[in-house]
Amino acid sequence: MSTEQDYVSWFRNSAPYINAHRNRVFVIQLDGEVIGSEQFAGVIHDVALLNSLGVRLVIVHGARPQIEQRLAAAGLAPAYAGGMRVTDAQTLEVAKEAVGVVRLEVESRLSMGLPNSPMAGARIRVVSGNFVTSRPLGVRDGVDFGYTGEVRRIDGDAIRSNLESGAVVLLSPLGCSPTGEVFNLLAEEVATAVAIDLHAAKLLFLGKAAALAGDSEPMPSELSLAEASETLTRVRKSQPSGDPALAQLTHAVRACRNGVSRVHLLDQNIDGAILLELFTRDGVGTMVNADAYDTIRRANVDDVGGIIELIEPLETEGVLVRRSREKLEMEIGHFHVVERDGAVIACAAAYPFNNGNLMEVACLAVHDDYRNGGRGDALLNAVENEARSVGAKQLFVLTTQTSHWFKERGFVDGTIEKLPVERKSLYNYQRNSKVLVKFIA
């Protein structure tokens, strides 16, 4: 495929995501290392693109390496306990200076609009303010954390007001207390607290999230909330509490438990990681989701195009009987689909016969990219449940190439003569399909 065709194909395939993300609130946390890297310019361009597509953005930046550099220049040694910085008065002054410089760097980059550049005509309005109220972390396990704090409250109404006006809200890892004190905060905590308060559609962490320290395998592309929680329980026993990926996974679990449906952990070294994660079907990072990512549901007429795209290759190969769009539209009420981010990735139909005593399983198809993931079994279970709900005692299927798959799931050989009369009259002897049956309780 040519480069032009690749571009057209990608742009068309991204259309459902563009529509789905418009007017949604996304919170993006950028590690301080991202801001000091060669990839930062590309990240800013991607943020500008999201803004132009109508995504409502809150950016939370970190500043740990910048603080470390200034501490070293001042001859001060950093102090940590349990993965958290211990912030004395001197360290707080250094942190305020470093955070201020980083915030201005991000803001200035978002303000660019040079002709012949990706930011041309962007005109992004950036808003910062005292949206985060903090309190001291206090003394824990005998350690006085000084001016290290934690989030006490988020001014969600003020943030929402600015987002609705089209502004990008930029937050720093500093917070003020009601007494006027300033506290050094963890950027991941700020981002998580904001995402929870705003009921954000997505929370994205861009940093060193490729693998957990000590793990030989990279992070998987998808984790359910239960799987992420189990991973945390397992790795906390052996991994350092300051591991960046562990911190991000910890906050991802917290966010999902408190109403954020999807959290994405992205590797800062992948160029365009944010766009690839948001506008391609499987992304490039690790997604922690509070609910099932795939949705099995009854099909409707809007799914006809997706079903056609799914089954056409199988019809060409002769695996499935060819169906016209008109026939699909007429029979759409018999179909179940598996949907992933607005795309139909699997389907199956159920046709009742003999007053509902028999049910045919037909047009069971799973996209090539999603086979061996249990989706065919899930659809078959959905059909079986439907059959039981209407009192059917037996399923049957006509197949030319997948008989072993069905037999492994309880189907046995049947005969044409045992088919319902109306189905037998439609049997295509040229296809010579095998008849399989399954008795259900």
Helices and strands as residue ranges (DSSP letters): H 3-21, E 25-30, H 32-35, H 40-52, E 56-61, H 64-73, E 80-81, E 84-85, H 89-110, E 126-127, E 132-136, E 139-140, E 143-144, E 149-154, H 156-164, E 168-171, E 174-176, E 182-184, H 187-198, E 202-207, E 222-224, H 225-235, H 244-257, E 262-267, H 273-279, E 286-289, E 295-298, G 301-303, H 304-317, H 325-331, G 332-334, E 335-340, E 343-353, E 358-366, G 368-370, H 375-389, E 394-399, H 403-407, E 412-413, G 416-418, H 421-424, E 434-439
